[in-house]
Amino acid sequence: MRNYEIETMPRSELEKLQSERLVNQVKRMYERVECFRNRMDEKGLKPEDVKGIEDLHKLPFAYKSDLRDYYPYGLFAEPLENIRRVHASSGTTGKRIVVGYTDNDLDMWANCIARMLEGVGITKNDIFQVSFGYGLFTGGFGLHAGVEKIGATVIPMSSGNTALQIQTMIDFKATAICCTPSYAMYLGEEIEKMGVKDQLSLKVGIFGAEPWSENMRREIEDKLGIKAYDIYGLSEILGPGVSCECEYQCGMHVWEDHFIPEIIDPETLEVLPHGEWGELVFTTITKEGFPLIRYRTRDICSLNYEKCKCGRTHVRMRKPSGRSDDMLIIRGVNVFPSQIEEVLLSLDGGNITPNYLIKVDRINNTDTFELDVEMSESMFTDDVKSISKVEKEITEKLRSALGLGVKVHLVNPKSIPRSEGKAKRVLDLRKL
């Protein structure tokens, strides 16, 4: 739970703590994680070369592709007998991104969430409706454990079933909720239609897993009668709870006693000065089961090291403005064009070409996801029934690969614009 001594620690003391933990983590990973040891050896580095955080920049980066190459357990630093839980999210080639947690990891995760919840005013007297998905996704279970840690009542609602969501929050008198911001908007619209806003007991909402704007925040706050807070996390580092806003909503505090953030130039890979925008990189210094050193998140943001009005000295990250790769976040799910391309290339029959266009929009505060795929010349002469059959086949394969529904359209040959440079595969019309 909240640790005032740690959260308000002078930066000099905080950096000393980080240095001690980094040195121990590097030594431990060198001994236990083949991928990390190989990269250290390639650089001519040994654990004893790392004296503290001033040497962090010397260490090799970690990449999402590493999780694929060492799938499923090759990056774990503990034997499976010490792993209490695994979670997973979608990868770039159909293989899931698998992460593992020891008992200590799970306790640390719950404590990070509890700090976050207490920072936005949640107490043991609250009733918290968790509307993130449960299962291999880290969202639901992460928030659930943190709510229980502070002694509040948790409603493990999971996602979907909007009518039941609303009825439950009314009947059970939920005072707080977490879900994706787009789903919060949808809940607000349905509540307005039903005319039951005056029956809500909600006061706080915590939203993440997809980009959202300040205008969207204000709309959510108005529709649900709450104060809405931003949360950041990714499965590779922990899950939700890596950082979150405090009551002043002026950036998301990173729990620096567990995670060291850096901002690098995604082209030169050099560490950028404080305050500049670049790619966010994280190092985990207390995780046991699945630690990572200098993991490139691909999120573009900046860090503010000034002491916050709330008294915390831990750095605040600004809302990411985009990504340095081509990953899309659609309704809280990570989607890579390469995943779609792999599905299309796996289809036999010569009915389609490799030319496609992903179209994403946000209508009525909900992400839409459509895919145009060019037919082959031979398919173009087929009847409507045959075309519909192929569209259905692609739709089903994509749903299986992505865990997300997509509307597929077969379009005329050569109707998708060509480019002499890198092909434009994504048309993202969402305006944040």
KAGINOR-V26612 format. One record per helix or strand of 2 or more residues. SS is the DSSP state (h for helix, s for strand). FROM is the first residue (numbers start at 1). TO is the last residue. If there is no record, write none. Layout:
ss=SS from=FROM to=TO
ss=SS from=FROM to=TO
//
This chain:
ss=h from=4 to=7
ss=h from=11 to=32
ss=h from=34 to=43
ss=h from=47 to=49
ss=h from=53 to=58
ss=h from=64 to=69
ss=h from=80 to=82
ss=s from=85 to=89
ss=s from=97 to=101
ss=h from=103 to=119
ss=s from=127 to=130
ss=h from=138 to=149
ss=s from=153 to=155
ss=h from=162 to=171
ss=s from=176 to=179
ss=h from=181 to=194
ss=h from=197 to=199
ss=s from=204 to=207
ss=h from=214 to=224
ss=s from=227 to=234
ss=s from=239 to=245
ss=s from=252 to=254
ss=s from=259 to=264
ss=s from=278 to=284
ss=s from=295 to=301
ss=s from=303 to=304
ss=s from=316 to=317
ss=s from=322 to=323
ss=s from=328 to=330
ss=s from=333 to=335
ss=h from=337 to=346
ss=s from=352 to=363
ss=s from=366 to=375
ss=h from=377 to=380
ss=h from=384 to=402
ss=s from=407 to=411
ss=s from=426 to=428
//
